[in-house]
Amino acid sequence: MGIPDAPVFQTVSLNAPMKNDKVGLGLMAQFMKFGFTKSQSVYASYAYRIKLGKGKLSFGLKGGFDRSNTDYSGILTTIQNDPVFISSDKPYFLPNVGAGVYYFSDRLFAGVSVPSFLSYRKNVSTGSVEAYHSFGNYDLIFSGGGLIVFSEAFKFKPSVLIDYSLEKTKKLTQFDINGNFIIEDLIWVGGSWRTSEQVAVGILQVQLNPQLMFGFSYDYPVGKMNSYSKGSSEFILRYEFGYKVSAANPRYF
């Protein structure tokens, strides 16, 4: 059986600050193709911000769904009419909710969140997927970073992201070390190293105007997965709605 094509991700993110600057709304849609599996995610978010010292503390909620569908008809197998791959999986529709807390100022940020409160398992007898809740299945996402200003035209943004699972058998599921060079507040060039999976990531973002950003990233496995995958690409589009956007204070976090 051949190795499927590299995964392709497409992410669209819309953020809409309200007239009341304490409230923010957002919408994120993600489309992924991984081999013979296609999945979509759509989530809406709500944030309430309060001033804390020189920065702001934001409390966020999100809700939406994930949908996944696998089509086995295109797989070339060594056994003709292999019963395992004759039929395709039924599409899975998986609603979920999450929450988090986030602090940011002009020079640093830190946050913690639980992206999914619900877990899912497949019922072997019926073939359906069932939702259930367990604190032991929570993933805690920790993030933090800062902004180092060398000049108005050249800045550096280092950051880290940690995914810590409360499951007994699996704790540190992801640890990313990231760095982005920001040129003229227009071009972002950087990279990331995912230690838990031995994956290197190259990132390019262009801030076309204060509201519109387009980005591209490419993940390349350098560890054991290199024998099975030659990487994945991701396209990102972000547009921020607002009654007033200040170019003198561009968004870094």
C-alpha positions in Angstrom: 0.0 0.0 0.0 1.5 3.3 -1.0 2.2 6.3 1.2 -0.6 9.0 0.8 0.1 12.5 -0.3 1.4 15.0 2.3 -1.4 16.5 4.5 -2.8 19.9 3.4 -4.3 22.3 5.9 -6.3 25.5 5.2 -7.2 27.8 8.1 -9.5 30.8 8.0 -9.8 33.0 11.1 -12.0 36.1 11.5 -11.8 38.3 14.6 -14.4 41.0 15.4 -13.8 43.5 18.3 -17.0 45.2 19.3 -17.7 48.8 20.1 -17.3 47.8 23.7 -13.6 47.0 23.7 -14.1 44.5 26.6 -15.8 42.1 24.3 -14.4 40.2 21.3 -16.0 37.7 18.9 -14.2 35.2 16.6 -14.7 32.5 14.0 -12.2 29.9 12.9 -12.6 27.3 10.2 -10.1 24.7 9.3 -10.0 22.2 6.4 -7.6 19.3 6.4 -6.8 16.5 3.9 -4.6 13.7 5.2 -4.2 10.8 2.9 -7.7 9.5 2.3 -9.3 11.4 5.2 -10.9 14.8 4.9 -11.9 16.8 8.0 -13.4 20.2 8.7 -13.6 22.2 11.9 -15.7 25.3 12.6 -15.6 27.1 15.9 -17.0 30.4 17.2 -15.4 32.1 20.2 -16.3 34.8 22.7 -13.8 36.7 24.9 -14.3 39.2 27.7 -11.3 41.4 28.5 -10.4 43.4 31.7 -7.5 45.7 32.2 -4.8 44.3 34.5 -1.7 46.4 35.1 -0.1 47.4 31.8 -1.9 44.7 29.9 -5.3 42.9 29.6 -6.6 39.7 31.0 -9.0 37.8 28.6 -11.5 35.1 29.5 -12.6 33.0 26.5 -15.2 30.4 25.5 -15.5 28.6 22.2 -18.0 26.2 20.7 -18.3 24.3 17.4 -17.8 21.0 15.8 -15.3 18.7 14.0 -16.4 16.6 11.0 -14.3 13.7 9.6 -14.8 11.4 6.6 -12.5 8.7 5.2 -12.9 7.3 1.7 -11.1 4.0 1.2 -12.1 3.6 -2.5 -8.8 5.2 -3.8 -6.5 2.9 -1.8 -4.4 0.5 -3.8 -4.0 -2.7 -1.7 -1.9 -5.8 -2.2 -4.9 -8.0 -1.6 -7.7 -7.6 -4.2 -11.1 -6.7 -2.6 -9.6 -6.5 0.8 -12.7 -6.4 3.1 -11.0 -3.9 5.5 -11.0 -1.3 2.8 -14.1 -2.1 0.8 -16.4 0.4 2.5 -15.8 3.9 3.7 -16.2 5.3 7.2 -19.4 7.1 7.9 -18.9 10.8 8.4 -18.3 11.7 12.1 -19.9 14.9 13.5 -18.3 15.8 16.8 -19.5 19.0 18.6 -17.3 20.3 21.4 -16.6 23.3 23.7 -13.5 24.8 25.2 -12.3 27.7 27.5 -9.2 29.5 28.4 -7.5 32.5 30.1 -5.0 34.8 28.3 -2.9 37.7 29.5 -1.2 40.1 27.1 0.6 43.4 27.0 2.7 45.3 24.4 5.7 43.1 25.1 4.6 39.7 26.5 1.8 37.2 26.6 0.8 34.0 28.5 -2.2 31.8 28.5 -3.7 28.4 29.5 -6.7 26.7 28.0 -8.7 23.5 27.7 -9.5 23.3 24.0 -12.0 20.4 24.3 -14.2 19.4 27.3 -15.8 16.4 25.5 -14.1 13.2 24.4 -15.3 10.6 21.9 -15.1 6.9 21.5 -16.4 4.4 18.9 -19.1 1.9 19.9 -17.8 -1.4 18.4 -21.2 -3.0 18.3 -23.0 -0.1 16.5 -20.1 1.5 14.7 -21.3 4.9 16.0 -19.2 7.5 17.8 -20.4 8.5 21.3 -19.5 11.6 23.3 -18.5 11.4 27.0 -16.9 13.7 29.6 -13.8 12.8 31.7 -11.5 15.2 33.6 -8.7 12.6 33.1 -8.9 13.2 29.3 -8.4 17.0 29.4 -5.5 18.5 27.5 -4.0 21.7 29.0 -2.4 24.1 26.5 0.1 26.5 28.0 1.6 29.2 25.8 3.8 32.2 26.5 6.2 34.5 24.7 7.4 38.1 24.3 8.6 40.7 21.8 12.2 41.9 21.6 12.5 45.2 19.8 15.8 45.9 18.1 14.5 48.8 16.1 11.1 50.0 14.7 11.9 48.1 11.5 13.2 44.8 13.1 11.7 42.8 15.9 11.9 39.2 17.2 9.1 37.3 18.8 10.1 34.1 20.7 7.4 31.8 22.1 6.7 28.4 23.5 3.6 26.1 23.4 3.1 23.1 25.7 0.3 20.5 25.4 0.1 18.6 28.7 -2.4 15.7 28.9 -4.0 14.6 32.2 -4.2 11.0 30.9 -2.2 8.6 33.1 -0.3 7.0 30.1 0.5 10.1 28.2 1.6 13.4 29.7 3.7 15.8 27.5 2.1 15.4 24.1 3.5 18.5 22.4 6.3 21.0 23.1 7.0 23.7 20.5 9.8 26.3 20.5 9.0 29.1 18.1 10.7 32.2 16.8 9.6 34.9 14.3 11.6 37.8 12.8 9.3 40.7 12.1 10.4 43.1 9.3 8.8 46.5 9.0 5.6 45.0 10.6 4.9 43.6 7.2 6.8 40.3 6.8 7.1 37.6 9.4 9.7 34.9 8.8 10.4 32.2 11.3 10.5 28.6 12.4 9.4 26.2 15.0 10.8 23.0 16.5 8.3 20.4 17.9 10.5 18.4 20.2 7.9 15.7 21.1 7.5 14.8 17.4 10.9 15.9 16.0 9.2 18.1 13.4 10.7 21.3 12.0 8.4 24.0 10.8 9.1 27.0 8.4 6.7 30.0 8.6 6.1 32.9 6.3 3.4 35.5 7.0 2.6 38.8 5.2 0.6 41.5 7.0 -1.0 43.0 3.9 -2.7 45.7 5.9 -3.6 46.3 9.6 -6.6 43.9 9.2 -5.6 41.3 6.7 -2.9 38.6 7.1 -1.9 35.8 4.8 0.4 33.0 5.9 2.0 29.8 4.8 3.8 27.1 6.8 5.5 23.8 6.1 6.1 21.0 8.6 8.9 18.6 7.9 9.5 15.5 10.0 13.2 14.8 10.7 12.7 11.9 13.1 11.2 8.4 12.5 8.1 9.8 10.7 10.4 10.9 7.9 10.1 7.4 6.4 6.3 7.7 6.2 5.7 11.4 5.5 7.5 14.1 3.6 5.8 16.9 5.4 2.5 18.9 5.4 1.6 22.4 4.3 -0.8 24.9 5.9 -2.3 28.1 4.5 -3.6 30.7 6.9 -5.9 33.7 6.3 -6.9 36.1 9.1 -9.1 39.1 8.8 -9.9 41.4 11.8 -13.2 43.3 11.7 -13.3 46.5 13.7 -14.6 50.0 13.8 -11.1 51.4 14.2 -7.8 49.7 13.5 -4.7 51.5 14.6 -1.7 51.0 12.3 0.5 52.5 15.0 -0.3 49.6 17.3 -0.1 46.4 15.1 -1.1 43.1 16.6 1.8 40.9 17.7 0.0 38.5 20.1 
